[in-house]
Structure formats: C-alpha cells, structure tokens
Amino acid sequence: MLYPLKFQPILKEKIWGGNKLETVLNKPTSGDSIGESWEISTVGSDISIISNGNLKGKKLDTLIEEYQAEIVGEKVYQQFGDQFPLLIKFIDAKQDLSVQLHPNDDLAKSRHNSFGKTEMWYVVQADEDAKLIVGFNNETNKEEYESYLKRGKITELLNFENISKGDSYFIKAGTIHAIGAGSLIAEIQQTSDITYRVYDWDRKDNQGNQRELHTEQALDALDYNADKSFRLSYDRRENQINNIISSPYFTTGFLEVTASLERDYSHLDSFKILMCIQGEGTIINNDFSLEVAFGETVLIPAKINNITIVGDTEGVQFLEVYIK
C-alpha cells in the first residue's frame, strides 16, 4: 500500500552556507557551511531515499519505476518517466549566493540535454536587512550588460528586494538573480541543476581560487527586460488553500491549518508535495496517520485522493505543490 513518504535530506556544503538548516529546520547537519537540503530529488546521482514506513530505504527513482502513475500521475509519468519532475530544496544563505541565471528548456536541451530551470522561492525566515536580487532595475541589453560586467559594476544594473518571512518570488528561466545573506528559503524548481554563474562578489575558496563563471553561456540565456512580475501576492486565509502561483511547471499554494482541513485531490492527475514551513501537524486518512514537523517535506502519491491535515495547538503551515 502506498502512503505519504518522507525522505532522507541530501545535504550540500556550500561556500556561502550556514547552520540554519540544523538550528532552525532541525536537519542532521555537521559543520557551519551547509547551504542546501535537497528534500526530493532524482537529479544526477542525488536520488532521494525514503525514510519512513514499509518502503524505507528504497530510492525514489526505483519507486517510480515500480509504481509509475500511482506515484506521480499518468501524464507526469508519460512526460518524465522515472525522473521526478521537480527538485525541492531548503536553502540557507549565510553569505550572498553568486549572481546567476538558468537556461530555458530549449537552450538547456540543446546544450546540456537537460530540462531548463524555472523556480520559485518562499522566504521561511529572513534576518534583518536580508535581500534578494531578482532581475534588472531597468531594461538593458547585451551590450550594456557586458560593459557593466567587464567593469565590475554589474550590481548597478540589478534589482534588490528587501524580504521578510512569507514573501514569495517566481523566477522564470533567464532571470538574473541571487539569494542574499541571511535568507532561509524554500525552493521549488524544475528538475535541473544547470546554473550559469556570472558574478561571485570576487569571492575565493579555501585554496584561494575564484569559482568558475559562465560569462559567455549566459549571454544568450539572459532575459534583459525589467519584468517586475516576479513578486507574488497571495492570500493567507486559514484552513483553506491559498494559491501562490500556477505555472506550466508547478502549482504552489499556501496552507495554514489551525484546526483541520480536508483536501480532495480526486480531480488531480499528479503527486502532491507538502513542505512544512511552520509548526507541526498530522496528515491522516482511513489508511494512515503521519506526523509532520517544521522543516519536513512529504510526498503524497498520486493514487491518494483524500487527506485531512490537522494542526497542533499552535497550527501548522505548508506549501502544497503539484503539477496540473
């Protein structure tokens, strides 16, 4: 019998990472520079391993191969096969991440035989004065961009956003961006790890080396428009679904459950993901009961059509993700 699945976090040490994944989200980290926790992944060799129930120890790609549409949905399986279509992360930026962008599907396919990377961010926690970079502050072009980049003045073209808990952003492929120091982010993205790094604050690693830049590759991948549609506004009504973003790649909603909430998924041909972004709660139906804590991520197989979410005394908040 299939049931809601938890996975072992895949922890990534990063030059810009910190310790909030441990101190805030209770991840089993070691060290003070853990930048990412990959919650659900079939990217490359980073395959999520189930951590609960009868299927504990089984890899996600093997599970999809075995159960197919019962896990991910019929249309999703037809398109993606045994590869899970999304990469789900928590990101802790103790320092600024590099200024970067990701190619779209066509460019990623031709250059890397990969999917492109459109993503969204939800701010789980932010230190005072924490910022994100999203897009350009004014419309630019390739020539102006190259000129500023060569003169080390690229930041003068960038759009900086002050952030606080609950802010959400949609980062289309081609959008220049960077997560700033002091940010703890939930990231939902296409199943891709292709990044073009264009500026890294002149930072050096422990051996005194600067990280590789992808200056030429980025030129044709960049969106030079000053599109401000990246900031997402949404309701935060209790005990109901609040849509944050619907896109061809994923749909994400915000749930705050202070009592209980029934979710009927019978109209969906998709898996469902619940990322716990505050509090604790329980996911139940006639066949199972699963406690979920802040910082945990749960994959609900497509075959499961109904669940009830029960919040603890303080309530619980989730990001709910699926593919329409």
C-alpha positions as CSV (number, residue, x, y, z in Angstrom):
1,M,0.0,0.0,0.0
2,L,1.3,3.5,-0.9
3,Y,1.3,6.2,1.8
4,P,2.7,9.7,2.3
5,L,6.5,9.5,2.0
6,K,9.3,11.3,3.8
7,F,12.9,11.2,2.6
8,Q,16.4,11.5,3.9
9,P,17.6,15.1,3.3
10,I,20.5,15.3,0.8
11,L,22.8,17.9,2.4
12,K,25.1,20.1,0.4
13,E,28.1,22.0,1.7
14,K,28.4,25.4,0.1
15,I,31.0,28.2,0.3
16,W,28.1,30.5,1.3
17,G,26.2,28.1,3.6
18,G,25.5,28.4,7.3
19,N,23.9,26.4,10.1
20,K,20.2,27.3,9.9
21,L,19.3,24.0,8.3
22,E,20.2,22.5,11.6
23,T,19.3,25.2,14.1
24,V,16.0,26.3,12.5
25,L,14.9,23.3,10.4
26,N,16.4,20.5,12.6
27,K,18.3,18.8,9.7
28,P,21.0,16.4,10.8
29,T,23.9,18.5,9.6
30,S,27.5,18.8,10.7
31,G,29.5,21.9,10.1
32,D,28.7,25.6,9.6
33,S,28.6,25.8,5.9
34,I,25.7,23.6,4.8
35,G,23.9,25.6,2.2
36,E,21.2,23.2,0.8
37,S,18.9,20.4,1.8
38,W,17.6,18.6,-1.2
39,E,14.3,17.3,0.0
40,I,13.0,15.5,-3.1
41,S,15.4,14.8,-6.0
42,T,16.2,12.4,-8.8
43,V,18.8,14.8,-10.2
44,G,22.0,13.0,-11.3
45,S,23.3,10.8,-8.5
46,D,21.4,12.7,-5.9
47,I,18.4,10.3,-5.6
48,S,16.1,10.7,-2.6
49,I,15.8,7.7,-0.2
50,I,12.6,7.0,1.6
51,S,12.9,7.4,5.4
52,N,9.5,6.1,6.7
53,G,7.2,3.2,6.6
54,N,7.4,-0.2,4.8
55,L,9.2,1.4,1.8
56,K,12.0,2.8,4.0
57,G,15.4,2.6,2.2
58,K,14.0,2.5,-1.3
59,K,15.2,5.1,-3.8
60,L,12.6,7.4,-5.4
61,D,13.5,6.6,-9.0
62,T,13.2,2.9,-8.2
63,L,9.8,3.6,-6.6
64,I,8.6,5.5,-9.7
65,E,9.8,2.7,-12.0
66,E,7.8,0.2,-9.9
67,Y,4.6,2.2,-9.3
68,Q,4.7,4.6,-12.2
69,A,1.5,6.7,-12.5
70,E,0.4,5.6,-9.0
71,I,3.2,7.7,-7.6
72,V,3.4,10.7,-10.0
73,G,0.2,10.7,-12.1
74,E,-0.4,9.4,-15.6
75,K,0.5,12.5,-17.6
76,V,3.6,13.2,-15.5
77,Y,4.9,9.7,-16.0
78,Q,4.3,9.8,-19.7
79,Q,6.4,13.0,-19.9
80,F,9.1,12.4,-17.3
81,G,9.3,8.6,-17.0
82,D,11.3,7.5,-13.9
83,Q,12.6,11.0,-13.3
84,F,10.8,13.1,-10.7
85,P,9.8,16.4,-12.5
86,L,10.7,18.8,-9.6
87,L,13.6,19.4,-7.3
88,I,12.6,20.5,-3.8
89,K,15.1,22.3,-1.6
90,F,15.6,24.4,1.5
91,I,18.5,26.9,1.1
92,D,20.4,28.6,3.9
93,A,22.4,31.6,2.7
94,K,24.8,32.8,5.4
95,Q,26.6,34.8,2.7
96,D,25.3,36.1,-0.6
97,L,25.0,33.5,-3.3
98,S,26.5,34.2,-6.7
99,V,24.6,36.3,-9.2
100,Q,23.3,33.7,-11.7
101,L,20.6,32.6,-14.1
102,H,19.3,29.4,-15.6
103,P,18.6,28.5,-19.2
104,N,15.1,27.8,-20.5
105,D,14.0,24.3,-21.7
106,D,15.1,24.8,-25.3
107,L,18.6,26.1,-24.5
108,A,19.1,23.5,-21.7
109,K,18.1,20.7,-24.0
110,S,20.4,21.7,-26.8
111,R,23.4,22.5,-24.6
112,H,23.1,20.1,-21.7
113,N,20.4,17.5,-22.7
114,S,18.6,18.8,-19.6
115,F,15.4,20.5,-18.6
116,G,15.6,24.2,-18.1
117,K,15.1,25.7,-14.6
118,T,12.2,27.9,-13.7
119,E,11.8,28.1,-9.9
120,M,10.0,29.8,-7.1
121,W,11.2,31.0,-3.6
122,Y,9.3,31.2,-0.4
123,V,11.0,33.1,2.5
124,V,10.9,30.8,5.5
125,Q,13.0,33.1,7.7
126,A,15.0,36.3,7.0
127,D,17.5,38.2,9.1
128,E,17.0,42.0,9.4
129,D,18.1,43.7,6.2
130,A,18.2,40.4,4.2
131,K,17.7,40.9,0.5
132,L,17.3,39.1,-2.8
133,I,18.4,40.0,-6.3
134,V,15.7,39.4,-8.9
135,G,16.0,40.8,-12.4
136,F,17.4,44.2,-13.7
137,N,16.3,47.5,-12.2
138,N,15.8,48.9,-15.7
139,E,15.6,47.3,-19.1
140,T,19.0,46.7,-20.5
141,N,20.6,44.9,-23.5
142,K,23.5,42.5,-24.1
143,E,26.0,45.3,-24.9
144,E,25.2,47.3,-21.8
145,Y,25.2,44.2,-19.6
146,E,28.6,43.1,-21.0
147,S,30.1,46.6,-20.4
148,Y,29.0,46.7,-16.8
149,L,30.1,43.1,-16.2
150,K,33.6,43.8,-17.6
151,R,34.0,46.9,-15.4
152,G,32.9,45.1,-12.3
153,K,29.8,47.2,-11.9
154,I,27.2,44.6,-12.7
155,T,25.4,45.2,-9.3
156,E,24.5,48.7,-10.5
157,L,22.1,47.1,-13.0
158,L,20.4,44.7,-10.6
159,N,17.1,44.9,-8.8
160,F,17.4,44.4,-5.0
161,E,14.4,43.3,-2.9
162,N,14.1,43.6,0.8
163,I,12.5,40.5,2.2
164,S,10.7,39.1,5.2
165,K,9.0,35.8,6.2
166,G,6.2,34.8,3.8
167,D,7.5,36.7,0.8
168,S,7.4,34.6,-2.4
169,Y,9.0,35.0,-5.8
170,F,8.7,33.3,-9.2
171,I,12.0,33.2,-11.1
172,K,11.5,32.4,-14.7
173,A,14.3,30.8,-16.7
174,G,16.6,33.5,-17.9
175,T,16.0,35.9,-15.0
176,I,19.2,37.1,-13.3
177,H,19.0,36.5,-9.6
178,A,20.8,35.8,-6.3
179,I,19.7,34.8,-2.8
180,G,21.2,37.3,-0.3
181,A,22.9,36.7,3.1
182,G,20.6,36.0,6.0
183,S,17.9,34.3,3.9
184,L,16.3,30.8,4.6
185,I,14.4,29.8,1.5
186,A,12.1,27.0,0.4
187,E,12.8,26.5,-3.3
188,I,10.6,24.6,-5.8
189,Q,12.1,24.2,-9.3
190,Q,12.2,22.2,-12.4
191,T,14.3,19.0,-12.1
192,S,17.6,20.6,-13.3
193,D,20.8,21.7,-11.7
194,I,22.1,23.8,-14.6
195,T,23.3,27.2,-13.4
196,Y,25.2,30.0,-15.2
197,R,27.2,31.9,-12.7
198,V,28.0,35.5,-13.9
199,Y,29.4,37.2,-10.8
200,D,30.5,35.9,-7.4
201,W,31.5,39.0,-5.4
202,D,35.2,38.4,-6.2
203,R,35.0,35.6,-3.6
204,K,37.7,32.9,-3.2
205,D,37.6,29.4,-1.7
206,N,40.0,28.0,0.9
207,Q,42.6,27.4,-1.8
208,G,42.5,31.0,-2.9
209,N,40.6,30.1,-6.2
210,Q,37.7,32.0,-7.6
211,R,34.7,29.9,-8.6
212,E,34.1,29.2,-12.3
213,L,32.0,31.8,-14.2
214,H,29.8,31.1,-17.2
215,T,30.0,34.5,-18.8
216,E,29.7,33.5,-22.5
217,Q,27.0,30.9,-21.9
218,A,24.9,33.4,-20.0
219,L,24.7,36.0,-22.8
220,D,22.1,34.2,-24.9
221,A,20.3,32.8,-21.9
222,L,19.6,36.1,-20.2
223,D,16.3,38.0,-20.2
224,Y,17.3,41.6,-20.4
225,N,13.8,43.0,-19.7
226,A,13.0,44.6,-16.4
227,D,9.9,42.4,-15.7
228,K,8.5,43.1,-12.3
229,S,6.0,40.2,-12.2
230,F,8.3,38.0,-10.1
231,R,6.9,39.2,-6.8
232,L,3.9,37.1,-5.9
233,S,0.9,38.3,-3.9
234,Y,-1.4,35.8,-2.3
235,D,-4.0,35.4,0.5
236,R,-3.2,33.8,3.8
237,R,-6.6,32.7,4.9
238,E,-6.7,30.0,7.5
239,N,-8.0,26.5,6.9
240,Q,-8.2,26.7,3.1
241,I,-5.9,26.6,0.1
242,N,-4.4,30.0,-1.0
243,N,-2.9,29.9,-4.5
244,I,0.6,31.4,-4.8
245,I,1.5,30.5,-8.3
246,S,0.1,28.4,-11.2
247,S,2.6,27.7,-14.0
248,P,3.2,25.0,-16.6
249,Y,5.9,23.6,-14.4
250,F,4.2,23.5,-11.0
251,T,1.3,24.9,-8.9
252,T,2.0,26.1,-5.4
253,G,-0.4,27.0,-2.6
254,F,-0.2,28.2,1.0
255,L,-2.0,26.3,3.7
256,E,-2.3,27.4,7.3
257,V,-4.3,24.9,9.3
258,T,-5.3,25.9,12.8
259,A,-7.9,23.2,13.3
260,S,-8.3,20.6,10.5
261,L,-8.6,20.8,6.7
262,E,-9.8,18.1,4.3
263,R,-8.1,18.1,0.9
264,D,-9.8,16.3,-2.0
265,Y,-7.3,15.6,-4.8
266,S,-9.5,13.4,-6.9
267,H,-9.5,15.9,-9.7
268,L,-5.7,15.9,-10.0
269,D,-3.6,13.6,-12.1
270,S,-0.5,14.4,-10.1
271,F,1.6,13.7,-6.9
272,K,1.3,16.3,-4.1
273,I,4.1,17.7,-2.0
274,L,3.7,19.3,1.4
275,M,6.6,21.3,2.7
276,C,6.1,22.2,6.4
277,I,7.2,25.8,6.8
278,Q,5.9,26.4,10.3
279,G,4.6,24.4,13.2
280,E,3.6,20.8,13.4
281,G,0.7,18.8,12.2
282,T,-0.6,15.4,11.2
283,I,-1.7,14.1,7.8
284,I,-4.4,11.4,8.1
285,N,-6.9,9.3,6.2
286,N,-8.5,5.9,6.8
287,D,-5.2,4.2,6.0
288,F,-2.5,6.2,7.7
289,S,-1.5,8.9,10.2
290,L,1.7,10.8,9.7
291,E,3.1,13.5,12.0
292,V,5.0,16.2,10.2
293,A,7.3,18.8,11.8
294,F,8.7,22.2,10.7
295,G,11.3,21.6,8.0
296,E,10.0,18.3,6.8
297,T,8.7,17.5,3.3
298,V,6.2,14.9,2.4
299,L,5.4,13.4,-1.0
300,I,1.8,12.2,-1.3
301,P,1.4,9.7,-4.1
302,A,-1.0,10.5,-7.0
303,K,-3.0,7.4,-6.0
304,I,-4.0,9.0,-2.7
305,N,-7.1,11.2,-3.4
306,N,-8.1,12.4,0.0
307,I,-6.2,13.5,3.2
308,T,-7.1,15.5,6.3
309,I,-4.5,17.9,7.7
310,V,-4.7,18.5,11.5
311,G,-2.7,21.3,13.1
312,D,-1.3,21.2,16.6
313,T,-2.3,23.7,19.2
314,E,-0.3,26.4,17.5
315,G,-1.3,25.5,14.0
316,V,0.8,24.4,11.0
317,Q,1.7,25.9,7.7
318,F,2.5,24.1,4.5
319,L,3.5,24.8,0.9
320,E,1.4,22.5,-1.3
321,V,2.9,21.7,-4.7
322,Y,1.6,19.6,-7.6
323,I,1.5,19.7,-11.4
324,K,-1.8,20.5,-13.1
